[in-house]
């Protein structure tokens, strides 16, 4: 369980970088980070950051 949490946390950290430093769409970002689909990516991103990817890109 700890390993899975660590991996997801690292993916979310990389997603934050991609959202702030690139113009990639959310689906491309989720694909690059090997999430099963964009919906799953958005759900986990919100769970770990308390922001949706869209909100995160706008605020940061």
N, CA, C and O of each residue as an XYZ file, in Angstrom:
240
protein
N       0.828     -1.196      0.000
C       0.000      0.000      0.000
C       0.873      1.262      0.000
O       0.561      2.227     -0.697
N       1.943      1.260      0.760
C       2.804      2.424      0.833
C       3.445      2.724     -0.520
O       3.547      3.886     -0.913
N       3.874      1.693     -1.227
C       4.510      1.888     -2.530
C       3.536      2.524     -3.521
O       3.905      3.432     -4.266
N       2.308      2.050     -3.526
C       1.298      2.607     -4.427
C       1.057      4.087     -4.121
O       0.944      4.898     -5.039
N       0.981      4.434     -2.857
C       0.781      5.831     -2.457
C       1.960      6.685     -2.894
O       1.777      7.802     -3.380
N       3.162      6.165     -2.724
C       4.360      6.882     -3.136
C       4.356      7.142     -4.641
O       4.651      8.252     -5.084
N       4.025      6.125     -5.417
C       4.007      6.261     -6.876
C       2.971      7.290     -7.313
O       3.253      8.131     -8.166
N       1.793      7.228     -6.741
C       0.749      8.199     -7.086
C       1.189      9.608     -6.710
O       0.977     10.555     -7.468
N       1.799      9.742     -5.542
C       2.275     11.060     -5.107
C       3.313     11.614     -6.081
O       3.282     12.802     -6.401
N       4.223     10.780     -6.551
C       5.227     11.209     -7.528
C       4.572     11.599     -8.858
O       4.977     12.575     -9.490
N       3.574     10.844     -9.272
C       2.852     11.174    -10.515
C       2.135     12.513    -10.386
O       2.140     13.313    -11.321
N       1.521     12.758     -9.238
C       0.806     14.021     -9.016
C       1.798     15.185     -8.991
O       1.504     16.258     -9.517
N       2.957     14.983     -8.392
C       3.993     16.020     -8.389
C       4.427     16.341     -9.814
O       4.584     17.509    -10.168
N       4.619     15.317    -10.624
C       4.991     15.531    -12.026
C       3.847     16.196    -12.787
O       4.090     17.045    -13.645
N       2.617     15.824    -12.487
C       1.452     16.441    -13.126
C       1.402     17.934    -12.795
O       1.082     18.750    -13.660
N       1.714     18.289    -11.562
C       1.743     19.699    -11.177
C       2.772     20.448    -12.016
O       2.520     21.563    -12.472
N       3.924     19.833    -12.215
C       4.953     20.453    -13.051
C       4.436     20.638    -14.476
O       4.578     21.714    -15.056
N       3.838     19.593    -15.036
C       3.336     19.671    -16.408
C       2.257     20.736    -16.555
O       2.211     21.447    -17.559
N       1.390     20.845    -15.551
C       0.302     21.826    -15.622
C       0.810     23.262    -15.533
O       0.227     24.164    -16.135
N       1.877     23.478    -14.797
C       2.372     24.846    -14.642
C       3.390     25.234    -15.708
O       3.583     26.424    -15.960
N       4.048     24.262    -16.343
C       5.143     24.580    -17.253
C       4.929     24.167    -18.703
O       5.803     24.392    -19.540
N       3.801     23.576    -19.011
C       3.516     23.184    -20.391
C       2.090     23.569    -20.748
O       1.306     23.973    -19.890
N       1.771     23.440    -22.015
C       0.400     23.670    -22.476
C      -0.297     22.355    -22.814
O      -1.294     22.351    -23.536
N       0.221     21.238    -22.297
C      -0.387     19.934    -22.562
C      -1.825     19.910    -22.045
O      -2.140     20.502    -21.012
N      -2.678     19.223    -22.774
C      -4.049     19.036    -22.299
C      -4.028     18.067    -21.117
O      -3.023     17.407    -20.856
N      -5.147     17.996    -20.414
C      -5.236     17.091    -19.271
C      -5.143     15.641    -19.730
O      -4.564     14.804    -19.038
N      -5.705     15.347    -20.882
C      -5.648     13.963    -21.362
C      -4.223     13.570    -21.755
O      -3.815     12.433    -21.522
N      -3.468     14.487    -22.343
C      -2.075     14.190    -22.684
C      -1.258     14.014    -21.401
O      -0.447     13.093    -21.304
N      -1.467     14.880    -20.436
C      -0.750     14.748    -19.165
C      -1.064     13.416    -18.503
O      -0.160     12.739    -18.013
N      -2.327     13.038    -18.484
C      -2.695     11.764    -17.854
C      -2.101     10.583    -18.615
O      -1.708      9.587    -18.008
N      -2.035     10.690    -19.933
C      -1.421      9.640    -20.747
C       0.079      9.538    -20.477
O       0.607      8.440    -20.302
N       0.758     10.670    -20.444
C       2.202     10.684    -20.190
C       2.558     10.064    -18.837
O       3.612      9.448    -18.679
N       1.670     10.236    -17.878
C       1.924      9.746    -16.528
C       1.303      8.365    -16.281
O       1.317      7.865    -15.156
N       0.763      7.760    -17.330
C       0.240      6.386    -17.296
C      -0.932      6.190    -16.337
O      -1.021      5.169    -15.656
N      -1.826      7.172    -16.289
C      -3.087      6.965    -15.584
C      -4.011      6.196    -16.520
O      -3.877      6.288    -17.740
N      -4.942      5.442    -15.957
C      -5.809      4.609    -16.792
C      -6.693      5.435    -17.719
O      -6.973      5.015    -18.841
N      -7.136      6.609    -17.259
C      -7.899      7.520    -18.109
C      -7.898      8.918    -17.473
O      -7.445      9.104    -16.344
N      -8.409      9.874    -18.215
C      -8.388     11.263    -17.756
C      -9.240     11.454    -16.504
O      -8.875     12.225    -15.617
N     -10.348     10.771    -16.431
C     -11.232     10.890    -15.270
C     -10.523     10.423    -13.990
O     -10.609     11.073    -12.949
N      -9.839      9.313    -14.085
C      -9.091      8.783    -12.935
C      -7.994      9.768    -12.521
O      -7.785     10.012    -11.333
N      -7.305     10.323    -13.503
C      -6.274     11.332    -13.248
C      -6.869     12.523    -12.491
O      -6.318     12.948    -11.475
N      -7.975     13.056    -12.972
C      -8.600     14.230    -12.340
C      -9.050     13.920    -10.913
O      -8.895     14.745    -10.013
N      -9.604     12.731    -10.714
C     -10.071     12.322     -9.386
C      -8.904     12.255     -8.400
O      -8.998     12.791     -7.296
N      -7.812     11.605     -8.786
C      -6.659     11.487     -7.899
C      -5.971     12.834     -7.689
O      -5.504     13.133     -6.590
N      -5.911     13.640     -8.738
C      -5.298     14.964     -8.613
C      -6.054     15.783     -7.570
O      -5.437     16.412     -6.711
N      -7.372     15.779     -7.638
C      -8.208     16.515     -6.678
C      -8.018     15.949     -5.267
O      -7.952     16.707     -4.300
N      -7.930     14.640     -5.151
C      -7.763     13.992     -3.855
C      -6.441     14.387     -3.199
O      -6.393     14.601     -1.988
N      -5.381     14.482     -3.979
C      -4.059     14.772     -3.427
C      -3.763     16.261     -3.280
O      -2.955     16.640     -2.432
N      -4.397     17.118     -4.086
C      -4.061     18.547     -4.051
C      -5.210     19.444     -3.598
O      -4.994     20.619     -3.303
N      -6.404     18.917     -3.540
C      -7.620     19.684     -3.232
C      -7.991     20.662     -4.339
O      -8.815     21.553     -4.131
N      -7.387     20.502     -5.510
C      -7.718     21.295     -6.692
C      -7.952     20.350     -7.861
O      -7.359     19.273     -7.927
N      -8.814     20.756     -8.777
C      -8.896     20.027    -10.038
C      -7.704     20.464    -10.877
O      -7.113     21.508    -10.599
N      -7.336     19.687    -11.903
C      -6.239     20.141    -12.762
C      -6.488     21.521    -13.364
O      -5.565     22.323    -13.499
N      -7.733     21.788    -13.722
C      -8.074     23.106    -14.300
C      -7.855     24.217    -13.280
O      -7.252     25.244    -13.595
N      -8.339     24.014    -12.068
C      -8.149     25.010    -11.010
C      -6.654     25.218    -10.727
O      -6.195     26.347    -10.555
N      -5.920     24.127    -10.683
C      -4.485     24.218    -10.401
C      -3.785     25.029    -11.481
O      -2.947     25.876    -11.173
N      -4.113     24.782    -12.725
C      -3.471     25.519    -13.819
C      -3.822     27.012    -13.738
O      -2.966     27.859    -13.992
N      -5.050     27.335    -13.392
C      -5.455     28.739    -13.299
C      -4.799     29.455    -12.123
O      -4.397     30.611    -12.251
N      -4.686     28.783    -10.981
C      -4.167     29.417     -9.771
C      -2.652     29.418     -9.684
O      -2.071     30.294     -9.044
N      -2.011     28.464    -10.311
C      -0.557     28.354    -10.177
C       0.071     28.446    -11.528
O       1.294     28.377    -11.647
